[in-house]
Amino acid sequence: MFYSALRSLLFLSDPESAHERVSHFMSAAVRIPGAAAAMQAAFHYGSSRLGRTVCGLRFENPVGMAAGFDKTAELYPFLARMGFGFVESGTFTALAQEGNPKPRMFRFPDHDALVNRMGFNNPGAQAVAAILAHQPRSIVRGINIGKSKAASVEEAEEDYLKSLALLLPYADYIAVNVSSPNTPGLRLLQEASKIHSLVAALRSFIDENRRVPLFVKLAPDLSEEELKASIEAIVAARADGLILTNTSLDKSSVPAAVDVQGGLSGAPVRQRSTQIIRRAFQLTEGRTPIIGVGGIFSGEDALEKIKAGASLVQVYTGYIYRGPGLPAQICRSIDTFLDKSGKTLDQLTGCDAT
């Protein structure tokens, strides 16, 4: 009820301005004496049934914040107290970027959807590293890296490695974004030979410096043949997992958004994202962990992703529309299902994919 009223006020502003206001509040709130404990008490849902280990990392629960919400690296301390099992910050690039011209984010409330063409706006990896260096980690933190707009596709590998070298010390896992539709040429890196070369280079650097899991984030718009080839190349290059999926260029389900440039997220992409997760689970025979993201607004949505093959899930657009209580609501719903069914998360993962 409270968030419904607050959302009405926030939605009077354009999406990016509203996000900036909320971000300022989040950054300030964690510095108020006693605020951290109060947030933890209000938004945390705990149950031993929800914990799981993925790629050697222990997650208190399987619900994470997706990349794109924390683009400055400043929001992790707040989000880590808001009931999430993990937070993925970024996307960060080697070079600081202002991103695409505004307006660049659009709401479609009738469809529980957003379209964004942000363009990897971020302070740059060096500035981000300085921010992260002063943040204690209380829950798993992923660091999402992408290609600088100024770097060509041919220069992408070197560009990613610059970001990785600066940010690896502060990551519990690294996520490689090759699937945003808002950076020219980026999605070309999903092609099998290119993604294999990129992932192999990143894998080698990680192995030589600080061993953390490496995930690759793909688009929902890949054909069956493209998906199969990309996943085979990613696995061959020894990535640890997949993040499925990013935003979609297919906006046919939201007529008002068809002519709006950018990637669609939210409820309209839920089904396609789940289909991709299920197919990836089948292609890897369940041996490659998957983080499922796309259209999760409830515990039922999260369970759908898990049953399709996701070991973990992430929210973003659902958080905008449903508010800060969403992680706890999802956790409570999953826990209730596990309790009643007598199943474990391990037993549920991929049960609808076989």
Beta strands, then each sheet from edge to edge (+ up, - down):
strand 1: 52-54
strand 2: 57-59
strand 3: 63-65
strand 4: 86-92
strand 5: 105-108
strand 6: 113-116
strand 7: 140-145
strand 8: 173-177
strand 9: 214-218
strand 10: 241-244
strand 11: 263-266
strand 12: 290-293
strand 13: 312-315
sheet 1: 1+ 2-
sheet 2: 3+ 4+ 7+ 8+ 9+ 10+ 12+ 13+ 3+
sheet 3: 5+ 6- 11+
end
